[in-house]
Amino acid sequence: MVSIAKIYSVLGNPKSLVPLGVKDGANCLGLTTASYVTGKKEEAQDRFIDEVGTEAIWLGGIPISKKIIDKTVFKLAKYDPKYDIRNLENKDIFEKTKKYAPTKEIADNIAKIGKNPKNFRALNFAKVATATVLALASYDILTDMKQKYTEKKLENKIKEEMRRKEKMVQAMNQKFVNKKNNQNTVFSSLKQHNNNLSFKGGLSDFILDPVKNMYVLDGGITTQRLAKSRDPQEFAGYVIKEGGFLFFMYYLGQKIQDDMNHRADTKHHKSIELDSRVLEDDKFKQLFKTGEIENSLNAFPEYTVEVPKKKGIIQSVKDFFNPPKKSAEQMVKDAQLYEYIHNNPDNAVIKAAKKSDIIETYKVREKGILGFFKKKIDTGKIDTRKYIDMDVMRETHNNIKKLYNQFKASGEDIDTFFNGVRKLKRNSIRTNMASSMIALGVVLPGMMLAKRIISGDTEFATKKRIRERLENEKG
């Protein structure tokens, strides 16, 4: 059974794919609805296939491709694909991952990686690159199939519409001719003119192409989605959609969460930085009540709390692609903290880090009947193949210390204090998710819809293009 704490933890985790999937689902629903308002069923169906297929590739393409590579290339090379290459950055920590490995087999595999770390790094980089290329190739195939399916369906529908409307026009003209035959011969010249009418313009043009003045703003970004656009309408839509999606999905959500954290800390004097699974844990709460938490906080290796400096966009981008390297002194301190983590499993900070998945434990699958695997069993041992961010460990300690000091200064009983913290944490996650879903599912599709209505570009451009081609072919 999934706990409420687990749900909030997953939804509030910036590294989890689940909140991204939920937000993208809202975006898909909003865009599909907006497409139906303008281009009706055909455009809505085309948009739905594109969004759902893209979301599946976006969320699952790279992980599935990497899994396949792990089962083939890494298996042939006899390397453990679960070993995190970031552990290789600090030689002391690498040696400790081997020393504290949960099994002898894992220790032997780590030793093999240590004999040729360059090859292992190169193989991992190649895996990520290949998985990305395969995911993009999957999107390319999806786009081609979707466009061919939509265009074939539209072509058949338009041909049928043209046949019905042509019969209607012919019937109207025949009725007009019969009426003129009964009139005075004075109008014989008019009758002759009517018999020679060309159906490339006039009434035929009005019926078969009701919207003629459609103009779409052209944009200029070079992504695969834009490159595969079938027409200016689709291109402009993607410019708005992709730009807004990136802003709302990645920037706005984090800004809202940061603001909620800041308000909880300054206005309510309750820190909500810790994972929901920690804050919702009654055993963790009990440590505050008894004061036992102080022993773990005081025993934790000392460190200097650095006030984060505000960075501009350019510097943030530079740091993303080229993170600042740690000094030799910092590397030593990280190795010492790594050692402490393994030798003090009962420390409350270590337990909180495990509950938050900052420290991942080694799990094995229990074998069932006929060799089929059953559920995973947590051994409780730290999986040294996984990466432990020492800076995040120190942040966790600092957040627990801050929360405990707030509790002591509050004058509230333990239940009142923690109920307030949990409420603030849940509200922050709900607000973050709701705001992002409204932005992606209502505001962004609304911008795209407004753009098309204001410019008079309400017909599905692909449908118009196919109709014009069929009319020209008919001559």
URNOR-V274548 format. One line per field, one symbol per residue. phi: phi as a letter, one per 30 degrees, with the letter a starting at -180 (. if undefined). Layout:
BEGIN
phi=???
END
This chain:
BEGIN
phi=.ddddddddddccdcddddddddddddddddddddddccieddddddddddddddddddcededdddddddcdddddicddddddddddceddedddddcedbddddddddddddbdddddedddddddddddddddddddeddddddddddddddddedddddddddddddddddddddddcddecddddddddcdccdbiddddddbdccccbbdccbbcbddddcddaedddddddddddddddddccdeddddddddddddddchbdbdddeddddddddddddddidedddddddedacdcddddcddddddddddbeeddddddddddddddddedcbddddddddddddidcccdcbdddcdiiddcddcddidddddddcddddddddedddddddddddddiddddddddddddddddddddeddddddddcbddddddddeddddiccddddddddddddddddi
END
